[in-house]
Amino acid sequence: MKARIDESLCKGCNICVHVCPKGTYAKGNRLSDMGYFAPTVAAPEKCFNHGRDSSKLICELCVLSCPDQAITWVPEE
């Protein structure tokens, strides 16, 4: 699984950047269509859940902390 940020929901609060214990996210440097600097999944390989099955996710601090529910887990391509 990998984390995905839905820029149509994200307001650029960067809570995910600060709450992630592994440094997976980084502050964004381009404006989204909504006019916010949405963070990016800068280092997905650092995430505890990177490559895990959806039934075995061990950390979801980013998902739980996002006030806009903009972060979801999607299968890796």
N, C-alpha and C positions, 0 to 999 in steps of 0.2 A: 504494500500500500504506500501511497505517497500523499502528502498534504497538498491541498489546492486552495487558493484564496480566490473567492469570487469577487472581482473588482466592482461588480454592480451592487454589491452589498457592503463592501468595506468602506469605512469612513476615515481610514488612515490614523487610527488612534495609537497604533504600534504597541498595544498591550502584548501581542504575541511575540514581538521582538524582545520585550523585557522579561516575559514569563518563561520562555523556553530555556530549560537548563542546559541544552546542548548547542545553542547558538544557530539554530536552523534558519531563522528568519533575519532579514536585514531591512532597514528603513528603505522605502522606495525613493527613486530619484526621477520618476516621471509621473505626470498627472494622469489619473484614470479618466474615463469618460465622465465620471461623476464630479471631477474636479478635486480629487484628493490624491495625496501621495500614498498609494497603497503599498504596504510592505511586500517583499518578495521572499520566496522560498529559496534562499541563497545557497544553502548547503544541505540539501535533502538527505545526503548520505550520513550526516551527523545525527539525524533524528532517531530516537529509540525505535520508532515504528517502521523505519525504512525497510522495505522488503518483507515485512511481516504479513501474515494472513490476517484478514479483517477480524477473525475471531480471537486473535492473540495480540491485540493492541495493548501496550503497557503504559503508555503515557498519552494523555490527551489534554494537557494543560492549555495548549493553544486553543483548542476547540471549546473547552469549558470556559475560558477567559474571554473569548471574543463576544463583545456585547451586540454585535451585528450578525452573529451566526454566519460569518463569511468564510470560515475554514471548515473544510470537509476532507474526508479520506476517500481517495479514488484508487482503483487498481492501477498498478504500474503497467506501462505500455510495453 
